[in-house]
Amino acid sequence: MKISISYPPIVNDRGQKAMVSQNRNVQYFSVPTYLLPVTHAQAATLLKKNGYEIIWDDGNSQLKSYDLWMRDLINSKPDLIVFESTTPVMKFMWETINKVKLALPKSIIIMTGYHSMRMPDETFENSKTDIVMLSNHIDFVLLKIANSLKVNKNINDLNIDGIALRKNDKTVKLSFKKVENINNSELIDRDLIKWKNYAYENGNFLQTPGTYASSVIRDCSFGKCTFCRYNGPELSFSIMNVKKSVDEYERLINDYKVKEIFDDSGVWYRGKDARDFANEIIKRGLHKQGCYFGFNTRFEYLDEETIELLGKANFRFVLLGLESGSDYTLNKLKKGYTRETVLNTLRLLTKHGMHPHLTIMVGYYWETQEMLDETVSFVKEIMLGGLARTLQVTLCTPLDYTPYHQECIDNDVLLVSDYNDFDMSRLIVKTPIPHQKYYDAVKEMYYIALSPKFILRQLLFLGTFKKKNFQFLFTYGLRALRRVRQHVFNLTKSHKISLAESNQKK
Protein backbone atom coordinates (compact mmCIF):
# COMPACT_ATOMS: atom_id res chain seq x y z
CA MET A 1 0.00 0.00 0.00
CA LYS A 2 1.28 3.45 -0.96
CA ILE A 3 0.59 6.29 1.48
CA SER A 4 1.21 9.98 0.82
CA ILE A 5 1.41 12.48 3.70
CA SER A 6 0.82 15.70 1.79
CA TYR A 7 1.01 19.44 2.34
CA PRO A 8 0.03 21.49 -0.71
CA PRO A 9 1.79 24.84 -1.07
CA ILE A 10 -0.64 27.63 -0.23
CA VAL A 11 0.31 31.09 -1.48
CA ASN A 12 -1.76 34.27 -1.11
CA ASP A 13 -2.06 37.14 -3.59
CA ARG A 14 1.00 38.83 -2.06
CA GLY A 15 3.17 35.82 -2.83
CA GLN A 16 3.36 34.83 0.86
CA LYS A 17 3.25 31.18 1.92
CA ALA A 18 0.87 29.84 4.53
CA MET A 19 2.55 28.04 7.41
CA VAL A 20 0.17 25.15 8.10
CA SER A 21 2.18 22.22 9.46
CA GLN A 22 2.08 21.57 13.22
CA ASN A 23 -1.44 22.98 13.17
CA ARG A 24 -0.50 26.27 14.76
CA ASN A 25 -2.11 29.62 14.06
CA VAL A 26 -1.80 30.01 10.29
CA GLN A 27 0.19 33.00 9.13
CA TYR A 28 1.38 33.97 5.66
CA PHE A 29 5.11 34.73 5.42
CA SER A 30 7.25 36.05 2.58
CA VAL A 31 10.36 35.07 4.56
CA PRO A 32 9.45 31.41 5.00
CA THR A 33 9.57 29.33 8.14
CA TYR A 34 9.45 25.63 7.36
CA LEU A 35 8.01 23.81 10.34
CA LEU A 36 8.43 20.06 10.60
CA PRO A 37 5.04 18.42 11.31
CA VAL A 38 6.41 16.23 14.09
CA THR A 39 3.53 13.85 14.76
CA HIS A 40 2.91 13.31 11.05
CA ALA A 41 6.63 12.62 10.61
CA GLN A 42 6.39 10.03 13.37
CA ALA A 43 3.38 8.56 11.58
CA ALA A 44 5.34 8.29 8.33
CA THR A 45 8.16 6.56 10.20
CA LEU A 46 5.84 4.08 11.93
CA LEU A 47 4.05 3.23 8.68
CA LYS A 48 7.35 2.70 6.86
CA LYS A 49 8.58 0.42 9.65
CA ASN A 50 5.43 -1.66 9.15
CA GLY A 51 6.13 -2.16 5.47
CA TYR A 52 4.11 0.59 3.83
CA GLU A 53 5.49 2.69 0.96
CA ILE A 54 5.60 6.29 2.17
CA ILE A 55 5.65 9.46 0.10
CA TRP A 56 6.67 12.47 2.20
CA ASP A 57 5.04 15.24 0.18
CA ASP A 58 5.53 18.68 1.75
CA GLY A 59 5.08 21.06 -1.17
CA ASN A 60 6.14 24.07 0.90
CA SER A 61 9.50 22.84 2.15
CA GLN A 62 10.18 21.14 -1.19
CA LEU A 63 9.66 24.50 -2.92
CA LYS A 64 7.02 23.24 -5.32
CA SER A 65 4.38 25.30 -7.07
CA TYR A 66 0.79 24.23 -6.48
CA ASP A 67 0.48 22.88 -10.03
CA LEU A 68 3.70 20.86 -9.76
CA TRP A 69 2.64 19.52 -6.38
CA MET A 70 -0.73 18.47 -7.80
CA ARG A 71 0.83 16.78 -10.86
CA ASP A 72 3.31 14.87 -8.71
CA LEU A 73 0.58 13.70 -6.35
CA ILE A 74 -1.64 12.51 -9.17
CA ASN A 75 1.23 10.74 -10.93
CA SER A 76 2.22 8.89 -7.76
CA LYS A 77 -1.30 7.37 -7.43
CA PRO A 78 -1.26 6.77 -3.66
CA ASP A 79 -3.79 4.45 -2.05
CA LEU A 80 -4.09 6.75 0.98
CA ILE A 81 -3.59 10.51 1.04
CA VAL A 82 -3.27 12.23 4.41
CA PHE A 83 -3.85 15.99 4.71
CA GLU A 84 -3.59 18.35 7.68
CA SER A 85 -5.57 21.55 7.90
CA THR A 86 -6.80 24.30 10.17
CA THR A 87 -9.38 27.08 10.13
CA PRO A 88 -7.94 29.78 7.80
CA VAL A 89 -7.19 27.28 5.01
CA MET A 90 -10.12 24.89 5.39
CA LYS A 91 -11.89 26.20 2.29
CA PHE A 92 -8.69 25.92 0.26
CA MET A 93 -8.19 22.35 1.46
CA TRP A 94 -11.77 21.35 0.70
CA GLU A 95 -11.38 22.61 -2.86
CA THR A 96 -8.03 20.84 -3.21
CA ILE A 97 -9.45 17.57 -1.89
CA ASN A 98 -12.26 17.72 -4.44
CA LYS A 99 -9.75 18.24 -7.25
CA VAL A 100 -7.61 15.35 -6.03
CA LYS A 101 -10.62 13.07 -5.67
CA LEU A 102 -11.72 13.89 -9.21
CA ALA A 103 -8.30 12.87 -10.55
CA LEU A 104 -7.79 9.94 -8.16
CA PRO A 105 -11.26 8.57 -7.36
CA LYS A 106 -9.85 5.33 -5.92
CA SER A 107 -7.54 7.06 -3.45
CA ILE A 108 -8.81 7.26 0.13
CA ILE A 109 -8.44 10.77 1.56
CA ILE A 110 -7.92 11.30 5.29
CA MET A 111 -8.17 14.72 6.91
CA THR A 112 -6.33 15.48 10.15
CA GLY A 113 -6.08 18.64 12.24
CA TYR A 114 -7.89 20.28 15.12
CA HIS A 115 -10.58 22.04 13.09
CA SER A 116 -11.84 18.95 11.29
CA MET A 117 -11.36 16.95 14.51
CA ARG A 118 -13.91 19.20 16.18
CA MET A 119 -16.18 19.76 13.16
CA PRO A 120 -16.05 16.57 11.04
CA ASP A 121 -19.55 17.04 9.60
CA GLU A 122 -18.46 20.28 7.99
CA THR A 123 -15.52 18.66 6.18
CA PHE A 124 -17.74 15.85 4.90
CA GLU A 125 -20.34 18.37 3.68
CA ASN A 126 -17.82 20.51 1.81
CA SER A 127 -15.40 17.95 0.40
CA LYS A 128 -14.97 14.40 -0.83
CA THR A 129 -12.96 13.49 2.26
CA ASP A 130 -13.38 9.82 3.15
CA ILE A 131 -12.14 9.77 6.75
CA VAL A 132 -11.73 12.50 9.38
CA MET A 133 -9.37 11.73 12.22
CA LEU A 134 -10.73 12.56 15.68
CA SER A 135 -7.57 11.74 17.59
CA ASN A 136 -4.39 13.76 17.93
CA HIS A 137 -2.43 10.49 17.93
CA ILE A 138 -2.01 10.59 14.16
CA ASP A 139 0.64 7.86 14.06
CA PHE A 140 -1.24 5.25 16.06
CA VAL A 141 -4.56 5.79 14.28
CA LEU A 142 -3.09 5.90 10.78
CA LEU A 143 -1.40 2.55 11.33
CA LYS A 144 -4.72 1.06 12.47
CA ILE A 145 -6.44 2.45 9.36
CA ALA A 146 -3.76 1.11 7.01
CA ASN A 147 -3.72 -2.32 8.65
CA SER A 148 -7.51 -2.58 8.48
CA LEU A 149 -7.69 -1.49 4.83
CA LYS A 150 -4.99 -3.96 3.88
CA VAL A 151 -7.37 -6.73 4.96
CA ASN A 152 -10.64 -5.13 3.81
CA LYS A 153 -10.62 -2.19 1.38
CA ASN A 154 -14.20 -1.15 2.16
CA ILE A 155 -13.85 1.90 4.39
CA ASN A 156 -17.45 1.53 5.54
CA ASP A 157 -16.36 -1.60 7.39
CA LEU A 158 -13.70 0.23 9.37
CA ASN A 159 -14.23 -0.21 13.08
CA ILE A 160 -11.26 1.38 14.79
CA ASP A 161 -10.73 4.03 17.42
CA GLY A 162 -10.40 7.72 16.66
CA ILE A 163 -12.08 8.35 13.30
CA ALA A 164 -15.28 9.67 11.75
CA LEU A 165 -16.83 8.21 8.61
CA ARG A 166 -19.61 9.25 6.27
CA LYS A 167 -22.29 6.56 6.15
CA ASN A 168 -25.62 7.07 4.39
CA ASP A 169 -24.94 10.82 4.25
CA LYS A 170 -24.49 10.92 8.02
CA THR A 171 -21.33 11.33 10.05
CA VAL A 172 -20.54 8.36 12.24
CA LYS A 173 -17.99 9.02 14.98
CA LEU A 174 -16.19 5.99 16.35
CA SER A 175 -15.08 6.19 19.97
CA PHE A 176 -11.38 6.33 20.62
CA LYS A 177 -8.79 5.64 23.25
CA LYS A 178 -7.82 9.09 24.48
CA VAL A 179 -4.41 8.16 25.83
CA GLU A 180 -1.76 6.34 23.82
CA ASN A 181 1.62 5.40 25.24
CA ILE A 182 3.99 7.50 23.14
CA ASN A 183 6.86 5.33 24.28
CA ASN A 184 5.46 3.03 21.59
CA SER A 185 5.73 5.81 18.98
CA GLU A 186 8.66 5.95 16.57
CA LEU A 187 11.52 8.40 16.61
CA ILE A 188 11.45 10.31 13.33
CA ASP A 189 13.23 8.83 10.32
CA ARG A 190 15.11 11.98 9.31
CA ASP A 191 16.05 10.76 5.84
CA LEU A 192 12.45 9.79 5.04
CA ILE A 193 11.10 13.25 5.81
CA LYS A 194 14.00 15.11 4.12
CA TRP A 195 14.96 16.82 7.36
CA LYS A 196 17.34 19.36 5.83
CA ASN A 197 14.38 21.10 4.17
CA TYR A 198 13.40 22.26 7.68
CA ALA A 199 16.90 22.79 9.10
CA TYR A 200 17.70 26.39 8.13
CA GLU A 201 14.69 28.68 7.68
CA ASN A 202 13.47 28.75 11.27
CA GLY A 203 13.72 31.66 13.67
CA ASN A 204 14.08 29.36 16.67
CA PHE A 205 17.55 28.23 15.63
CA LEU A 206 20.61 30.23 16.62
CA GLN A 207 22.82 27.64 14.92
CA THR A 208 22.04 25.60 11.85
CA PRO A 209 21.37 22.95 10.83
CA GLY A 210 18.71 22.72 13.49
CA THR A 211 15.83 20.34 13.89
CA TYR A 212 12.75 19.53 15.95
CA ALA A 213 12.92 16.53 18.25
CA SER A 214 10.24 13.86 18.34
CA SER A 215 8.07 15.53 20.97
CA VAL A 216 8.35 14.06 24.46
CA ILE A 217 4.80 15.08 25.36
CA ARG A 218 1.59 14.86 23.34
CA ASP A 219 -0.74 17.77 23.96
CA CYS A 220 -0.24 19.61 27.25
CA SER A 221 0.04 18.68 30.92
CA PHE A 222 -1.79 21.91 31.86
CA GLY A 223 -4.53 22.01 29.22
CA LYS A 224 -6.61 24.87 30.66
CA CYS A 225 -5.68 27.99 28.62
CA THR A 226 -8.93 29.08 26.99
CA PHE A 227 -7.41 30.26 23.69
CA CYS A 228 -5.22 27.21 23.09
CA ARG A 229 -5.80 24.17 20.91
CA TYR A 230 -4.38 21.93 23.64
CA ASN A 231 -7.72 22.22 25.38
CA GLY A 232 -10.76 20.01 25.03
CA PRO A 233 -12.21 16.58 25.81
CA GLU A 234 -10.75 15.01 22.66
CA LEU A 235 -7.17 15.78 23.69
CA SER A 236 -4.97 13.78 26.02
CA PHE A 237 -1.67 13.81 27.82
CA SER A 238 1.11 11.28 27.26
CA ILE A 239 4.82 11.43 28.06
CA MET A 240 7.89 9.80 26.52
CA ASN A 241 10.63 8.04 28.45
CA VAL A 242 13.64 10.32 29.04
CA LYS A 243 16.22 7.80 27.83
CA LYS A 244 14.38 7.23 24.55
CA SER A 245 14.35 10.97 23.86
CA VAL A 246 18.03 11.45 24.71
CA ASP A 247 18.85 8.51 22.42
CA GLU A 248 17.40 10.58 19.59
CA TYR A 249 19.41 13.66 20.59
CA GLU A 250 22.60 11.59 20.57
CA ARG A 251 21.85 10.23 17.11
CA LEU A 252 20.98 13.68 15.75
CA ILE A 253 24.26 15.11 17.03
CA ASN A 254 26.53 12.21 16.07
CA ASP A 255 24.97 11.04 12.80
CA TYR A 256 23.38 14.20 11.42
CA LYS A 257 25.68 16.86 12.90
CA VAL A 258 22.72 18.90 14.16
CA LYS A 259 23.67 22.13 15.93
CA GLU A 260 20.38 22.99 17.65
CA ILE A 261 17.48 20.78 18.78
CA PHE A 262 14.10 22.17 19.79
CA ASP A 263 11.31 20.15 21.41
CA ASP A 264 7.96 21.64 20.41
CA SER A 265 5.82 19.71 22.90
CA GLY A 266 2.95 21.85 24.20
CA VAL A 267 4.80 21.91 27.53
CA TRP A 268 8.12 20.11 28.05
CA TYR A 269 9.23 18.01 31.00
CA ARG A 270 9.18 19.48 34.49
CA GLY A 271 10.52 18.47 37.89
CA LYS A 272 12.40 15.18 38.12
CA ASP A 273 11.89 14.36 34.43
CA ALA A 274 13.53 17.64 33.38
CA ARG A 275 16.44 17.06 35.75
CA ASP A 276 16.84 13.46 34.60
CA PHE A 277 16.95 14.66 31.00
CA ALA A 278 19.64 17.24 31.74
CA ASN A 279 21.68 14.73 33.74
CA GLU A 280 21.47 12.20 30.88
CA ILE A 281 22.66 14.84 28.41
CA ILE A 282 25.61 15.62 30.69
CA LYS A 283 26.35 11.94 31.41
CA ARG A 284 26.71 11.27 27.66
CA GLY A 285 28.78 14.39 27.09
CA LEU A 286 26.27 15.80 24.60
CA HIS A 287 26.46 19.21 26.25
CA LYS A 288 30.06 19.51 25.00
CA GLN A 289 29.27 18.77 21.34
CA GLY A 290 28.48 22.38 20.36
CA CYS A 291 24.73 21.76 20.08
CA TYR A 292 22.12 23.91 21.82
CA PHE A 293 18.82 22.59 23.15
CA GLY A 294 15.44 24.26 23.63
CA PHE A 295 11.82 23.65 24.57
CA ASN A 296 8.40 25.14 25.39
CA THR A 297 7.42 25.53 29.02
CA ARG A 298 5.13 27.46 31.35
CA PHE A 299 6.04 30.09 33.88
CA GLU A 300 6.64 28.55 37.35
CA TYR A 301 7.02 24.99 35.96
CA LEU A 302 10.79 24.91 36.56
CA ASP A 303 12.50 25.66 39.88
CA GLU A 304 16.02 27.05 40.20
CA GLU A 305 17.64 23.66 40.79
CA THR A 306 16.21 22.40 37.52
CA ILE A 307 17.01 25.58 35.58
CA GLU A 308 20.60 25.60 36.81
CA LEU A 309 21.03 21.99 35.66
CA LEU A 310 19.51 22.74 32.26
CA GLY A 311 21.94 25.62 31.87
CA LYS A 312 24.85 23.26 32.54
CA ALA A 313 23.45 20.86 29.94
CA ASN A 314 23.68 23.61 27.26
CA PHE A 315 20.01 24.43 26.98
CA ARG A 316 19.52 27.84 25.37
CA PHE A 317 16.14 28.66 23.79
CA VAL A 318 13.14 28.57 26.17
CA LEU A 319 9.78 29.56 24.72
CA LEU A 320 7.15 30.84 27.15
CA GLY A 321 3.62 32.07 26.50
CA LEU A 322 3.38 35.43 28.28
CA GLU A 323 0.15 36.29 26.40
CA SER A 324 -0.50 39.53 28.34
CA GLY A 325 0.89 41.93 30.91
CA SER A 326 -2.53 42.33 32.52
CA ASP A 327 -3.28 40.13 35.53
CA TYR A 328 -6.99 40.46 34.70
CA THR A 329 -6.40 39.01 31.24
CA LEU A 330 -4.08 36.27 32.51
CA ASN A 331 -6.78 35.22 34.97
CA LYS A 332 -9.52 35.32 32.33
CA LEU A 333 -7.38 33.17 30.00
CA LYS A 334 -6.88 30.70 32.90
CA LYS A 335 -3.11 30.91 32.52
CA GLY A 336 -2.50 29.99 36.16
CA TYR A 337 0.15 32.62 36.90
CA THR A 338 0.61 36.36 37.47
CA ARG A 339 3.07 39.07 36.44
CA GLU A 340 5.13 38.35 39.56
CA THR A 341 5.47 34.70 38.54
CA VAL A 342 6.61 35.77 35.10
CA LEU A 343 9.40 37.98 36.44
CA ASN A 344 10.63 35.35 38.91
CA THR A 345 10.91 32.69 36.20
CA LEU A 346 12.63 34.98 33.72
CA ARG A 347 15.20 36.08 36.30
CA LEU A 348 16.16 32.46 36.94
CA LEU A 349 16.39 31.53 33.26
CA THR A 350 18.56 34.56 32.49
CA LYS A 351 20.71 34.01 35.55
CA HIS A 352 21.62 30.54 34.29
CA GLY A 353 22.44 31.60 30.77
CA MET A 354 19.31 30.78 28.79
CA HIS A 355 17.61 32.91 26.13
CA PRO A 356 13.90 33.23 27.00
CA HIS A 357 11.56 33.89 24.06
CA LEU A 358 8.16 35.41 24.81
CA THR A 359 4.93 35.01 22.87
CA ILE A 360 2.43 37.81 23.40
CA MET A 361 -1.06 38.47 22.09
CA VAL A 362 -3.18 41.61 21.87
CA GLY A 363 -6.74 42.26 20.79
CA TYR A 364 -8.78 40.18 23.23
CA TYR A 365 -12.43 41.14 22.96
CA TRP A 366 -12.37 42.56 26.52
CA GLU A 367 -8.97 44.29 26.33
CA THR A 368 -9.22 47.95 27.34
CA GLN A 369 -6.65 50.65 26.67
CA GLU A 370 -5.45 50.30 30.27
CA MET A 371 -4.90 46.54 29.84
CA LEU A 372 -3.13 47.07 26.53
CA ASP A 373 -0.86 49.69 28.09
CA GLU A 374 -0.07 47.27 30.91
CA THR A 375 1.08 44.70 28.35
CA VAL A 376 3.26 47.12 26.39
CA SER A 377 4.91 48.55 29.52
CA PHE A 378 5.44 45.09 31.03
CA VAL A 379 7.05 43.77 27.84
CA LYS A 380 9.34 46.82 27.74
CA GLU A 381 10.31 46.24 31.38
CA ILE A 382 11.22 42.62 30.59
CA MET A 383 13.05 43.19 27.32
CA LEU A 384 14.95 46.34 28.29
CA GLY A 385 15.82 44.75 31.63
CA GLY A 386 17.49 41.83 29.88
CA LEU A 387 15.05 39.22 31.22
CA ALA A 388 14.14 37.92 27.75
CA ARG A 389 15.98 37.95 24.43
CA THR A 390 13.31 37.67 21.74
CA LEU A 391 9.56 37.97 21.38
CA GLN A 392 6.71 37.33 19.02
CA VAL A 393 3.55 39.43 19.08
CA THR A 394 0.38 38.22 17.42
CA LEU A 395 -3.28 39.20 17.28
CA CYS A 396 -5.51 36.99 19.38
CA THR A 397 -7.48 35.20 16.68
CA PRO A 398 -10.12 32.75 17.95
CA LEU A 399 -8.91 29.24 17.14
CA ASP A 400 -11.19 26.51 15.86
CA TYR A 401 -13.82 26.01 18.54
CA THR A 402 -11.57 26.46 21.54
CA PRO A 403 -13.22 27.88 24.69
CA TYR A 404 -12.13 31.40 23.67
CA HIS A 405 -13.69 30.94 20.23
CA GLN A 406 -16.91 29.71 21.82
CA GLU A 407 -16.88 32.73 24.16
CA CYS A 408 -16.62 35.01 21.14
CA ILE A 409 -19.60 33.28 19.55
CA ASP A 410 -21.67 33.33 22.75
CA ASN A 411 -20.91 37.02 23.35
CA ASP A 412 -21.61 37.94 19.72
CA VAL A 413 -18.25 39.66 19.25
CA LEU A 414 -17.07 37.88 16.09
CA LEU A 415 -17.02 40.29 13.16
CA VAL A 416 -16.52 37.64 10.45
CA SER A 417 -17.80 34.21 9.56
CA ASP A 418 -15.57 33.41 6.57
CA TYR A 419 -12.82 31.02 7.65
CA ASN A 420 -10.40 32.75 5.28
CA ASP A 421 -10.47 35.76 7.61
CA PHE A 422 -8.99 33.80 10.54
CA ASP A 423 -5.40 34.12 9.26
CA MET A 424 -4.15 36.48 12.01
CA SER A 425 -3.65 39.36 9.59
CA ARG A 426 -6.23 41.56 11.32
CA LEU A 427 -8.49 41.61 14.35
CA ILE A 428 -11.82 39.89 13.79
CA VAL A 429 -13.55 40.61 17.12
CA LYS A 430 -15.31 43.64 18.55
CA THR A 431 -13.10 45.42 21.07
CA PRO A 432 -13.53 48.26 23.61
CA ILE A 433 -11.09 50.51 21.73
CA PRO A 434 -10.34 51.01 18.00
CA HIS A 435 -8.41 48.16 16.35
CA GLN A 436 -5.71 50.59 15.31
CA LYS A 437 -4.63 50.86 18.97
CA TYR A 438 -3.72 47.18 19.03
CA TYR A 439 -1.82 47.39 15.72
CA ASP A 440 0.15 50.33 17.11
CA ALA A 441 0.96 48.25 20.19
CA VAL A 442 2.23 45.39 18.02
CA LYS A 443 4.58 47.75 16.24
CA GLU A 444 5.74 49.36 19.49
CA MET A 445 6.66 46.03 21.06
CA TYR A 446 8.48 44.75 17.99
CA TYR A 447 10.46 47.99 17.74
CA ILE A 448 11.94 47.35 21.17
CA ALA A 449 14.58 45.38 19.22
CA LEU A 450 15.78 48.67 17.69
CA SER A 451 15.99 50.50 21.01
CA PRO A 452 19.52 51.67 21.99
CA LYS A 453 18.82 50.44 25.52
CA PHE A 454 17.96 46.96 24.25
CA ILE A 455 21.07 46.85 22.06
CA LEU A 456 23.22 48.04 24.97
CA ARG A 457 21.78 45.25 27.10
CA GLN A 458 22.86 42.69 24.47
CA LEU A 459 26.35 44.19 24.47
CA LEU A 460 26.51 43.79 28.25
CA PHE A 461 25.74 40.08 27.88
CA LEU A 462 29.03 39.77 25.98
CA GLY A 463 30.78 40.20 29.32
CA THR A 464 29.92 36.60 30.13
CA PHE A 465 32.26 35.54 27.27
CA LYS A 466 29.80 32.85 26.24
CA LYS A 467 29.72 31.91 22.57
CA LYS A 468 25.93 32.00 22.35
CA ASN A 469 25.79 35.66 23.42
CA PHE A 470 28.21 36.70 20.67
CA GLN A 471 26.20 34.60 18.20
CA PHE A 472 22.97 36.17 19.35
CA LEU A 473 24.21 39.70 18.79
CA PHE A 474 26.14 39.31 15.56
CA THR A 475 24.43 36.43 13.77
CA TYR A 476 20.95 35.89 15.09
CA GLY A 477 20.36 39.61 15.54
CA LEU A 478 20.56 40.30 11.83
CA ARG A 479 18.24 37.42 11.00
CA ALA A 480 15.82 38.51 13.73
CA LEU A 481 15.58 42.04 12.36
CA ARG A 482 14.51 40.65 9.01
CA ARG A 483 11.77 38.65 10.71
CA VAL A 484 10.70 41.57 12.91
CA ARG A 485 10.07 43.64 9.78
CA GLN A 486 8.06 40.78 8.32
CA HIS A 487 5.91 40.31 11.43
CA VAL A 488 5.15 44.03 11.63
CA PHE A 489 4.27 44.04 7.95
CA ASN A 490 2.03 40.98 8.25
CA LEU A 491 0.15 42.23 11.28
CA THR A 492 -0.34 45.81 10.14
CA LYS A 493 -0.45 45.59 6.34
CA SER A 494 -4.16 46.38 6.07
CA HIS A 495 -3.96 49.49 8.18
CA LYS A 496 -1.65 51.88 6.37
CA ILE A 497 1.13 51.83 8.95
CA SER A 498 4.24 53.43 7.55
CA LEU A 499 6.48 50.38 7.74
CA ALA A 500 3.99 48.30 5.79
CA GLU A 501 3.75 50.98 3.16
CA SER A 502 7.51 51.24 2.78
CA ASN A 503 7.84 47.48 2.50
CA GLN A 504 5.17 47.41 -0.20
CA LYS A 505 7.03 50.05 -2.20
CA LYS A 506 10.18 47.95 -2.04
URTAWO-V46855 format. One record per helix or strand of 3 or more residues. SS is the DSSP state (~ for helix, > for strand). FROM is the first residue (numbers start at 1). TO is the last residue. Records with the same first field share a line. If there is no record, write none. Layout:
# URTAWO-V46855
SS->FROM-TO ; FROM-TO
This chain:
# URTAWO-V46855
>->2-7 ; 53-58 ; 80-84 ; 108-112 ; 131-133 ; 163-167 ; 170-173 ; 210-212 ; 260-263 ; 292-297 ; 315-323 ; 355-362 ; 390-395
~->21-23 ; 38-49 ; 66-76 ; 87-103 ; 114-118 ; 120-126 ; 138-151 ; 155-157 ; 182-184 ; 195-198 ; 242-256 ; 271-283 ; 286-288 ; 304-312 ; 327-332 ; 339-351 ; 369-384 ; 403-410 ; 419-421 ; 435-450 ; 452-464 ; 467-495 ; 498-505
